[in-house]
Amino acid sequence: MSASDAEAVREGDAQTDRWERVRDLPPSAKLVAKVLEYEGTLSQSELAEETLLPPRTVRYALSRLEEHDAVDSRFSFTDARKRLYSLSL
């Protein structure tokens, strides 16, 4: 095995470990996590729009992700009624 192959294996292992926290979560939570990975920080309504999931399902997915410390949330500076979510894996 070459050095570059070994590096690729280590990188793949690190990526697998990174997602270990969400492995046993519902598919909706995994989808929300993947969208956050690709899109960055989004509000709950933006997540519902991107995932095509109902808002209630997105709320549930976010709560499950928060329980497993997989997402960070903060208040929006432009609208304090909204929270913004980002992936913390």
Secondary structure, 3 states (H helix, E strand, C coil): CCHHHHHHHHHHHHHHHHCHHHCCCCHHHHHHHHHHHHHCCEEHHHHHHHHCCCHHHHHHHHHHHHHCCCEEEEECCCCCCCEEEEECC
